[in-house]
Amino acid sequence: MTEYEIQQIHEAAKLLTRDLRATMTVSELAQKVRLPVRKLQEGFRKEFNKTVYNYLLEERMIKAKEMLLAHRPVKYVARKVGYVGANAETNFIKAFHKRFQVTPMQWTRQQKKVV
């Protein structure tokens, strides 16, 4: 990969994390950073060891943990990190559980015990 391509990969990562609620396809993201879709996908794997989707999901979960620690309600957190629609809260809880093997509420309770 060229230095320019690596810079564009990191720019794409910034775009994803700037607004976790944005619904952008990989193709749209590639257009924004002026890279072919394949280069973007390969670049994410090389630079972050993740797919574009998994990178976004991980960033959402990091932000979610921050907000949960700040005592934000689960429904609020779900919407702020990009889960929308009638099942937003349920889908967020499922994704959180899949990633951390506990629900957001269980995780929050565990953190209170640690402190």
N, C-alpha and C positions, 0 to 999 in steps of 0.2 A: 504494500500500500504506500502511496505517496504521502508526503507530509500534509499536502492540501486535503487529501481524503481523510486522513486521521483528524485534522482540524474540523472537517465537516461532520464527521461522526460525533465528535464531542459537542459540536453545535446542535446536532440533532438531539443528543441527550439533554442538553440545556432546554431545548424547546419542549421536550416531553415533561421535564420536571417543573418548568415555569408555571404551567397550568395543568395540574393533574386531572382536571375535569374535561379537558379538551378531547374531543373524539376525532382523531386524525388517523387515517389509514397509513400503512407503511409507505404506500405509493405517494400519498400527499406529503408525508414527512420527507421522503427522498426528493421530491420536487422542491420543497422549501430549501433544502440544503444543497441542491443541484448535484445530486449523485444518482446513479442508476440504483434501482431497488436492490439488485443483487449485491452491489458494492456496500450499500447501507447495511444490509443483513449480515454480510460477511464481516464488515467492520465492527458491528456490535459484538459478534461472537469473538473476534480477536481482541478488541479493546476491553470488553466487559465480561467476557465469558458467558454471555446471555443472549437470547434472542431479543429483538426490539420489544416484543410483548412482555417477556419476562423481566426485562429491565424496567419497563413502566410499572408492572405489577409490584416489583420490589420497592420502587420509589413510593408508590401509593401506600404500601404497608409501613414503610419507615415514617411517612408523614402521619399515617393513622395512629401509630404508636405515640408520636409526639402529642397529638391532639387528645388521645385517650388519657395520657398522663396529666394533661391540663384539665381533666374532668369534663370534657365535652361529651355530650350524649352520642351514643352509637349512631343514631339516625343522622345527626348532624355530620359526624365524621364520614359516614358512608357517602353522603352527597358531596362533601368537600374534596374527597379523593377520587371522585369520578364515577361513582355508582349512581345511576339515575333510573327513573321509572318506578312503577308500582312496587317492584320487588327489590329496590335498591338496597334496603337494609338487610334483607335476607341474603342477597347475593354477596354483599360485603362480608357478612358474618361467615358465610361458606368459604369465601376466598381467604379470609383471615385464619379460619380454622384449618384449612388445607395447608397454609403456610407455616403456622405455629403450633398446630395440634391442640389448640385451646380456643375458645370463643373470645371475642373482645372483652366481655365482662369477666370471664375467668382470668384472662391476662391482667386486667386492671386490678382485680383482687390480689393476684400474686404479687404485683408490684407494690401494693400497699403493705404487704407483709415484709417485703425486702427492706423498705425504708424504715 
